[in-house]
């Protein structure tokens, strides 16, 4: 009986973990209200990167899409592969960071969706 219970517990834990697949950029873009104001983790390649004095923006891309990320902990270089954790903001007003960071026009013009990931942490590799 204990053996059956132990096997059932292992299977239940294993199946629960199996159902928690990683999020993609498209998951966030397709249903922003589901992820708004929630912490998530994404993986992708840095395709654009802008920083000044340790603050900046970078754009990640995975096979499903692209998303802008704001960081005040340093910005990974273009071409880096990153795993980023942070909070999704929908309807982001770019002027809210303008008080301490003069944004390049390229960034202002490209945050077209109003969707932004405010980074809590990232881990980059090449």
SULTA-V247910 format. One record per residue. SS is DSSP state (2 for helix, 1 for strand, 0 for the rest). D_FIRST is the distance of its C-alpha to the first C-alpha in Angstrom with 2 decimals. Layout:
# SULTA-V247910
SS/D_FIRST
SS/D_FIRST
This chain:
# SULTA-V247910
0/0.00
2/3.84
2/5.39
2/5.25
2/6.31
2/8.71
2/10.04
2/10.68
2/12.44
2/14.46
2/15.50
2/16.55
2/18.58
2/20.05
2/21.13
2/22.62
2/24.65
2/25.70
0/27.26
0/29.44
0/32.16
0/35.37
0/38.27
0/41.50
2/45.05
2/45.23
2/42.21
2/44.23
2/47.57
2/46.35
0/44.84
2/46.39
2/45.67
2/41.90
2/42.27
1/45.31
0/44.99
0/41.52
1/40.54
1/39.61
1/39.59
1/41.64
1/42.64
1/46.02
1/49.35
1/52.16
1/55.06
1/57.39
1/57.71
1/60.18
1/60.27
1/62.67
0/62.09
0/58.31
1/57.83
1/57.72
1/56.19
1/54.53
1/53.41
1/50.21
1/49.69
1/46.63
0/46.75
0/46.54
1/49.31
1/51.01
1/50.62
1/52.71
1/51.21
1/53.06
1/52.60
0/54.20
0/52.52
0/54.42
0/54.39
0/53.09
0/55.69
0/56.18
0/54.16
0/51.28
1/47.71
1/45.98
1/42.75
1/43.90
1/42.15
1/44.03
1/44.78
1/46.17
1/49.36
0/50.72
0/54.41
0/55.16
0/58.79
2/60.11
2/62.80
2/60.26
2/60.16
0/63.86
0/64.86
0/63.66
0/63.45
0/66.14
0/64.29
0/65.75
2/66.93
2/64.64
2/61.61
2/63.13
2/63.96
2/60.55
0/58.20
0/58.84
0/55.55
0/55.45
0/51.88
1/51.28
1/48.45
1/49.27
1/47.70
1/45.55
1/45.05
1/45.44
1/44.77
1/47.29
1/47.50
0/50.23
